[in-house]
Amino acid sequence: MNAAKKFFLIWVVPVLLLPRCSSDDIAGTGTETSTKSAVAQVSGTIVDRNGAPVSNVVVQLVPSEHDPVLSKSASLPIDITDEAGQYLLGVPDSGTYNVEAIHLSSTTRALVRDVFVDSDTLDIGQASLDNTGMLTVALPEHIDPVHGYVYIEGTSIFVNIASGQDSITLIGVPATKVPAVYYSQEGDPSEAVLLAVNVVVFPDETTSVFKALCVVGDSRNIRENDSLLKAHVQKIGGNIVFVNDECRCTETDPGVDVIIISSSSAADTVNGLFKDAQIPVIVCENDIYGDMMLTGPEPGDNFSNLYDPGTTAIRIVDPTHPIAIGFSGMVTLFDTLQAVSWGKPSSKATVIAVCDDSSEKAALFCYEKGAAMMGMDAPARRVAFFTDFYSSVIALNDDGWILFENSVFWAIGREE
């Protein structure tokens, strides 16, 4: 990996282009552009952070899969709020839309996602304007410096890129969980590359898409289980880089936020390679629990797995922990019997879930930074995750993947 990353800050001020309106168009009642040939209407109210209505806010209805470059010639329904902060938008076709609002004088914005409209008139209530934030994303290795661009799907926000850039920062991003961020090439939408999805942007802050280093058996031939890990890291707003388990370097890219040791890695190759890593590590391979000091060193006694006959569920014992939030009692992970890892951590670990046949067998546990593990203090947060087999990763259901996503969020300190 290249440790000397180039960084470019591109200042992008998104602007909603106003259609030419007739003198009969009245704010809050829908412009001629927005109500012509409409099959339905969407209404709502724009307020400030104190709940007061805001006039002269430009509001437009954007298809949820909208690419602002590819569809730049498309006419989008648009209106300007009246003194009561109200707007009315005509919907040309039934479907799922985002409502995008910007107060041009203050540049505060609001974004209401995934509004489904059919043939009825829909009032979506209040949307609150807030200061915008910035979003930094890493670019793919091979980009088109002439026709390449980055956009936030379902919004008007995009930026053209230039040769030699490794990262790009968009400004004026609504302070919310933004839709998918793509890299694409003008005139060739088939080349669109997903960069991030569901990234939470905060007002007046720069949010960086987090980077995960995933240790796998063969980075040149990614297996299905590791492709699923990648998809779920991307789903929660991260980028992932695969490295071979045989790479004997302990120095990782300075931009890496978390290391994930996949079950496809070879335990006798990885061993305790990342034991001293100063960044969070999620271990999905129980045969290195001892090497990583998560448990004692004896297989079968300190760590192993439920393999024969396997299990379909684990039991949550700490429902208050951020990783388990929303879960309690028995949680079904698989539709069929699968292997589940377990370990016996130190008394300073937080045990989140256990195998149902034994409260001593922790299926999901973690260490806070500085907590006493087995023979050393945790240099950073550590998580032992229960998917030790290729098949158990593939068989995970939605609840199982939520536990994985929560584990990543907790490991990188974004559990809030």
C-alpha positions as CSV (number, residue, x, y, z in Angstrom):
1,M,0.0,0.0,0.0
2,N,1.1,3.5,-0.7
3,A,1.7,5.3,2.5
4,A,2.2,8.7,0.8
5,K,-1.4,9.4,-0.2
6,K,-2.2,12.5,-2.2
7,F,-5.1,14.5,-0.9
8,F,-7.1,17.1,-2.8
9,L,-9.8,19.3,-1.3
10,I,-12.3,20.2,-3.9
11,W,-14.8,22.9,-2.9
12,V,-18.1,22.1,-4.4
13,V,-21.1,24.4,-3.8
14,P,-24.2,22.6,-4.9
15,V,-26.7,24.9,-6.5
16,L,-30.3,24.1,-7.4
17,L,-31.1,25.6,-10.9
18,L,-34.4,27.3,-10.8
19,P,-36.8,26.9,-13.7
20,R,-38.2,29.8,-15.5
21,C,-41.6,30.5,-13.8
22,S,-44.5,32.5,-15.0
23,S,-45.8,35.5,-13.1
24,D,-48.8,33.4,-12.0
25,D,-46.5,31.0,-10.0
26,I,-47.1,31.5,-6.3
27,A,-44.7,30.2,-3.6
28,G,-46.0,27.3,-1.7
29,T,-48.6,26.3,-4.4
30,G,-46.2,24.6,-6.9
31,T,-44.7,26.1,-10.0
32,E,-46.0,25.4,-13.4
33,T,-43.0,23.1,-13.9
34,S,-43.9,21.0,-10.8
35,T,-47.6,20.5,-11.3
36,K,-47.9,20.1,-15.0
37,S,-49.0,16.5,-15.9
38,A,-48.6,15.4,-12.3
39,V,-50.0,12.1,-11.2
40,A,-49.8,13.1,-7.5
41,Q,-48.5,15.8,-5.3
42,V,-46.1,16.1,-2.4
43,S,-46.4,18.8,0.2
44,G,-44.6,19.8,3.4
45,T,-43.2,22.6,5.5
46,I,-39.6,23.7,5.8
47,V,-38.5,25.0,9.2
48,D,-35.3,26.2,10.8
49,R,-33.6,24.5,13.7
50,N,-35.9,26.3,16.2
51,G,-39.0,25.0,14.4
52,A,-39.9,28.4,12.8
53,P,-41.2,28.2,9.2
54,V,-38.7,29.5,6.5
55,S,-39.8,31.2,3.3
56,N,-37.9,31.5,0.0
57,V,-36.4,28.0,0.3
58,V,-35.9,26.2,-3.0
59,V,-37.4,22.7,-2.8
60,Q,-37.2,20.0,-5.5
61,L,-38.3,16.5,-5.9
62,V,-35.5,14.2,-7.0
63,P,-35.8,10.5,-8.1
64,S,-34.0,8.3,-5.5
65,E,-31.7,6.9,-8.2
66,H,-31.0,10.3,-9.8
67,D,-27.6,10.9,-11.3
68,P,-27.2,14.7,-11.6
69,V,-24.8,14.5,-14.5
70,L,-26.4,11.8,-16.5
71,S,-29.9,13.3,-15.9
72,K,-28.8,17.0,-15.9
73,S,-31.2,17.7,-18.8
74,A,-34.2,16.3,-16.9
75,S,-36.8,18.7,-15.5
76,L,-37.3,18.2,-11.8
77,P,-40.4,19.3,-9.9
78,I,-39.5,22.4,-8.0
79,D,-41.1,25.0,-5.7
80,I,-40.2,27.9,-3.4
81,T,-41.7,28.0,0.1
82,D,-44.1,30.7,1.1
83,E,-44.3,32.7,4.3
84,A,-45.6,29.6,6.2
85,G,-42.7,27.6,4.9
86,Q,-45.0,25.5,2.8
87,Y,-44.3,24.0,-0.6
88,L,-46.2,21.8,-3.1
89,L,-44.6,19.6,-5.7
90,G,-46.2,17.7,-8.6
91,V,-45.1,14.1,-9.0
92,P,-44.7,13.2,-12.7
93,D,-44.6,9.4,-12.1
94,S,-45.2,7.1,-9.1
95,G,-42.0,6.0,-7.4
96,T,-39.5,6.7,-4.7
97,Y,-38.1,10.2,-4.4
98,N,-36.0,12.4,-2.2
99,V,-37.1,15.9,-1.2
100,E,-34.1,18.3,-1.4
101,A,-34.3,21.8,0.0
102,I,-31.8,24.7,0.1
103,H,-32.0,28.2,1.5
104,L,-29.9,30.1,-0.9
105,S,-29.1,33.1,1.3
106,S,-27.9,31.0,4.3
107,T,-27.0,27.8,2.3
108,T,-28.6,25.6,5.0
109,R,-30.1,22.5,3.6
110,A,-32.5,19.6,4.3
111,L,-32.9,16.2,2.7
112,V,-35.8,13.9,3.2
113,R,-35.1,10.5,1.8
114,D,-37.1,7.6,0.3
115,V,-40.5,9.3,-0.1
116,F,-42.8,6.8,-1.9
117,V,-45.5,8.4,-3.9
118,D,-48.2,6.8,-6.0
119,S,-51.5,8.4,-7.0
120,D,-52.3,10.1,-3.7
121,T,-51.4,13.5,-2.4
122,L,-48.8,13.1,0.3
123,D,-47.9,15.5,3.1
124,I,-44.5,14.6,4.5
125,G,-44.7,17.1,7.4
126,Q,-41.8,19.2,8.6
127,A,-38.2,19.1,7.4
128,S,-35.6,21.1,9.3
129,L,-32.9,23.1,7.7
130,D,-29.4,22.8,9.2
131,N,-25.9,23.8,8.4
132,T,-24.2,21.5,5.9
133,G,-21.2,19.4,6.4
134,M,-18.4,18.0,4.2
135,L,-17.8,14.4,3.1
136,T,-14.4,13.0,2.1
137,V,-14.3,9.8,0.0
138,A,-11.4,7.9,-1.5
139,L,-11.4,7.4,-5.2
140,P,-11.0,4.2,-7.1
141,E,-7.5,3.4,-8.3
142,H,-8.3,3.9,-12.0
143,I,-10.3,7.0,-12.8
144,D,-11.1,8.9,-15.9
145,P,-9.6,12.4,-15.4
146,V,-11.6,13.9,-18.3
147,H,-15.1,12.4,-17.8
148,G,-15.0,11.1,-14.3
149,Y,-17.1,12.6,-11.5
150,V,-18.5,11.8,-8.0
151,Y,-22.1,12.3,-7.1
152,I,-24.5,11.7,-4.2
153,E,-27.3,9.6,-5.6
154,G,-30.8,11.1,-5.5
155,T,-29.5,14.7,-5.0
156,S,-28.1,17.6,-7.1
157,I,-24.7,17.2,-5.6
158,F,-21.7,16.2,-7.8
159,V,-18.2,17.2,-8.6
160,N,-15.9,16.6,-11.5
161,I,-12.5,15.1,-10.7
162,A,-9.0,15.7,-12.1
163,S,-6.0,13.5,-12.8
164,G,-3.9,12.4,-9.9
165,Q,-6.5,12.6,-7.2
166,D,-6.8,9.9,-4.5
167,S,-9.5,11.6,-2.5
168,I,-12.2,14.2,-2.9
169,T,-14.2,16.3,-0.5
170,L,-17.7,17.4,-1.3
171,I,-19.0,20.4,0.7
172,G,-22.6,21.6,1.1
173,V,-23.7,18.1,2.0
174,P,-27.0,17.9,4.0
175,A,-26.5,17.0,7.7
176,T,-28.2,13.6,7.6
177,K,-27.6,10.0,6.5
178,V,-26.8,10.6,2.9
179,P,-27.7,8.2,0.1
180,A,-25.2,6.2,-1.9
181,V,-22.0,8.0,-3.2
182,Y,-20.8,6.9,-6.6
183,Y,-17.9,7.5,-9.0
184,S,-19.0,7.4,-12.6
185,Q,-18.0,8.5,-16.1
186,E,-20.0,10.9,-18.1
187,G,-21.8,9.1,-20.9
188,D,-21.1,5.6,-19.4
189,P,-23.3,4.9,-16.4
190,S,-22.3,1.2,-16.5
191,E,-19.0,2.2,-15.1
192,A,-20.5,3.6,-11.8
193,V,-18.6,2.5,-8.8
194,L,-20.2,2.5,-5.3
195,L,-17.9,4.5,-3.0
196,A,-20.0,4.7,0.2
197,V,-23.6,4.4,1.4
198,N,-25.6,5.6,4.4
199,V,-22.8,7.8,5.7
200,V,-23.9,10.1,8.5
201,V,-22.8,13.7,7.9
202,F,-22.8,16.2,10.7
203,P,-23.3,20.0,10.5
204,D,-20.1,22.1,10.3
205,E,-18.0,18.9,10.4
206,T,-16.0,16.9,7.9
207,T,-16.9,13.2,7.8
208,S,-14.4,10.8,6.3
209,V,-15.6,7.5,4.9
210,F,-13.8,5.0,7.1
211,K,-11.3,2.6,5.8
212,A,-11.2,-1.1,6.7
213,L,-8.2,-3.4,6.0
214,C,-9.5,-7.0,5.6
215,V,-7.0,-9.8,6.0
216,V,-8.0,-12.7,3.7
217,G,-6.6,-15.9,2.3
218,D,-6.1,-14.6,-1.2
219,S,-6.6,-11.0,-2.1
220,R,-6.4,-11.8,-5.8
221,N,-9.3,-14.3,-5.6
222,I,-11.9,-12.9,-3.3
223,R,-14.3,-15.5,-2.1
224,E,-18.0,-15.1,-1.6
225,N,-17.8,-14.7,2.2
226,D,-15.3,-11.8,1.9
227,S,-17.4,-10.2,-0.9
228,L,-20.2,-10.1,1.7
229,L,-18.0,-8.5,4.3
230,K,-17.1,-5.9,1.7
231,A,-20.7,-5.2,0.8
232,H,-21.7,-4.7,4.5
233,V,-18.7,-2.5,5.2
234,Q,-19.7,-0.4,2.2
235,K,-23.3,-0.4,3.3
236,I,-22.5,1.4,6.5
237,G,-20.3,4.0,4.8
238,G,-16.8,2.4,4.6
239,N,-14.2,1.5,2.1
240,I,-12.4,-1.9,2.3
241,V,-9.0,-3.0,1.1
242,F,-8.1,-6.7,1.0
243,V,-4.6,-7.9,1.9
244,N,-3.2,-11.4,1.9
245,D,-2.7,-13.1,5.2
246,E,0.8,-13.9,4.2
247,C,1.9,-10.3,4.1
248,R,4.2,-10.1,7.0
249,C,4.0,-6.4,7.6
250,T,2.5,-5.0,10.8
251,E,2.7,-1.4,9.6
252,T,-0.7,-0.6,8.0
253,D,-1.7,2.3,5.9
254,P,-2.1,5.4,8.2
255,G,-5.6,5.9,6.8
256,V,-6.9,2.5,8.0
257,D,-9.5,2.8,10.8
258,V,-10.1,-0.9,11.5
259,I,-8.6,-4.3,10.7
260,I,-11.0,-7.2,10.0
261,I,-9.4,-10.7,10.1
262,S,-11.6,-12.8,7.9
263,S,-12.3,-16.5,8.4
264,S,-10.8,-17.1,5.0
265,S,-7.3,-16.2,6.4
266,A,-5.0,-19.0,7.5
267,A,-4.6,-19.0,11.3
268,D,-1.0,-20.5,11.2
269,T,-0.1,-17.6,8.8
270,V,-1.7,-14.7,10.6
271,N,-1.0,-15.9,14.2
272,G,-0.6,-12.8,16.4
273,L,0.5,-10.5,13.5
274,F,-2.0,-7.8,14.6
275,K,-1.8,-8.4,18.3
276,D,0.0,-5.0,18.9
277,A,-1.9,-3.0,16.3
278,Q,-2.7,0.4,17.6
279,I,-6.0,0.5,15.7
280,P,-9.2,-1.6,16.3
281,V,-9.2,-5.2,15.2
282,I,-12.2,-7.5,14.6
283,V,-11.3,-11.2,14.7
284,C,-13.5,-13.6,12.7
285,E,-11.1,-16.6,13.1
286,N,-11.2,-18.3,16.5
287,D,-7.9,-20.2,15.9
288,I,-6.0,-17.0,16.5
289,Y,-7.9,-15.9,19.7
290,G,-5.0,-17.1,21.8
291,D,-2.4,-15.5,19.5
292,M,-4.3,-12.2,19.7
293,M,-4.5,-12.5,23.5
294,L,-8.3,-12.4,23.4
295,T,-8.4,-15.7,25.3
296,G,-6.0,-18.2,26.8
297,P,-3.8,-20.2,24.4
298,E,-5.3,-23.7,24.6
299,P,-7.6,-24.8,21.7
300,G,-10.6,-26.7,22.9
301,D,-10.3,-25.3,26.4
302,N,-10.0,-21.6,25.9
303,F,-11.5,-21.3,22.4
304,S,-13.2,-23.5,19.7
305,N,-16.4,-23.6,17.8
306,L,-19.8,-25.3,17.9
307,Y,-19.4,-27.4,14.7
308,D,-21.2,-30.6,15.1
309,P,-24.1,-30.3,14.9
310,G,-23.8,-26.5,15.0
311,T,-26.4,-23.9,15.9
312,T,-28.8,-21.4,14.5
313,A,-28.8,-18.8,17.3
314,I,-26.9,-17.2,20.1
315,R,-28.1,-15.7,23.4
316,I,-27.6,-12.0,24.1
317,V,-26.4,-11.4,27.7
318,D,-25.7,-7.7,27.5
319,P,-28.4,-6.0,25.6
320,T,-27.3,-2.6,26.8
321,H,-24.0,-2.7,24.8
322,P,-24.0,-0.7,21.6
323,I,-23.2,-3.8,19.5
324,A,-26.3,-5.6,20.8
325,I,-28.6,-2.6,20.8
326,G,-32.1,-3.6,19.8
327,F,-31.5,-7.3,20.6
328,S,-32.2,-9.4,23.6
329,G,-32.6,-13.1,24.5
330,M,-32.1,-15.6,21.8
331,V,-31.2,-14.2,18.4
332,T,-31.5,-16.4,15.3
333,L,-28.5,-15.9,13.0
334,F,-29.0,-18.7,10.4
335,D,-31.8,-20.7,8.8
336,T,-29.7,-23.8,9.0
337,L,-27.3,-25.2,11.5
338,Q,-23.9,-23.5,11.2
339,A,-20.6,-23.4,13.1
340,V,-20.2,-20.6,15.7
341,S,-17.0,-19.6,17.3
342,W,-16.6,-19.2,21.0
343,G,-13.9,-18.2,23.5
344,K,-13.3,-17.7,27.2
345,P,-12.0,-14.1,27.5
346,S,-10.6,-12.4,30.6
347,S,-12.8,-11.0,33.3
348,K,-12.2,-7.5,31.9
349,A,-13.9,-8.3,28.5
350,T,-17.5,-7.4,27.8
351,V,-19.4,-10.6,26.9
352,I,-22.2,-9.6,24.6
353,A,-23.6,-13.0,23.6
354,V,-23.0,-16.6,24.5
355,C,-23.6,-20.0,22.9
356,D,-26.9,-21.2,24.3
357,D,-25.4,-24.5,25.6
358,S,-23.0,-22.7,27.9
359,S,-22.8,-19.3,29.6
360,E,-19.0,-19.8,29.7
361,K,-18.7,-19.9,25.9
362,A,-18.7,-16.3,24.6
363,A,-19.8,-16.1,21.0
364,L,-19.5,-12.3,20.8
365,F,-17.2,-10.4,23.1
366,C,-15.0,-7.3,23.0
367,Y,-12.3,-5.4,24.9
368,E,-12.2,-1.6,25.4
369,K,-8.9,0.1,24.7
370,G,-6.7,-0.4,27.8
371,A,-8.7,-3.4,29.2
372,A,-6.7,-6.3,30.4
373,M,-6.7,-9.2,28.0
374,M,-4.9,-12.4,28.5
375,G,-1.3,-11.3,29.1
376,M,-1.5,-7.7,27.8
377,D,-3.7,-4.6,27.7
378,A,-5.7,-4.0,24.6
379,P,-3.8,-1.4,22.4
380,A,-7.1,-0.4,20.9
381,R,-10.6,-1.8,20.8
382,R,-10.9,-5.5,20.0
383,V,-13.9,-7.6,18.9
384,A,-14.2,-11.4,18.7
385,F,-17.0,-12.2,16.1
386,F,-18.5,-15.6,15.9
387,T,-18.3,-16.3,12.1
388,D,-15.4,-18.7,11.9
389,F,-16.4,-20.7,8.8
390,Y,-16.9,-19.7,5.2
391,S,-20.4,-21.2,5.2
392,S,-21.4,-19.4,8.4
393,V,-20.6,-16.0,6.9
394,I,-22.6,-16.8,3.7
395,A,-25.6,-18.1,5.8
396,L,-25.9,-15.0,8.1
397,N,-29.3,-13.5,8.1
398,D,-30.2,-9.8,8.4
399,D,-29.9,-9.8,12.2
400,G,-26.5,-11.5,12.0
401,W,-25.3,-8.8,9.6
402,I,-26.6,-6.1,11.9
403,L,-24.5,-7.5,14.7
404,F,-21.5,-7.4,12.4
405,E,-22.2,-3.8,11.3
406,N,-22.7,-2.7,14.9
407,S,-19.4,-4.4,15.8
408,V,-17.6,-2.3,13.1
409,F,-19.3,0.9,14.3
410,W,-18.3,0.2,17.9
411,A,-14.8,-0.7,17.0
412,I,-14.2,2.6,15.1
413,G,-15.9,4.6,17.8
414,R,-19.0,5.5,15.9
415,E,-21.5,3.6,18.0
416,E,-23.6,6.7,18.7
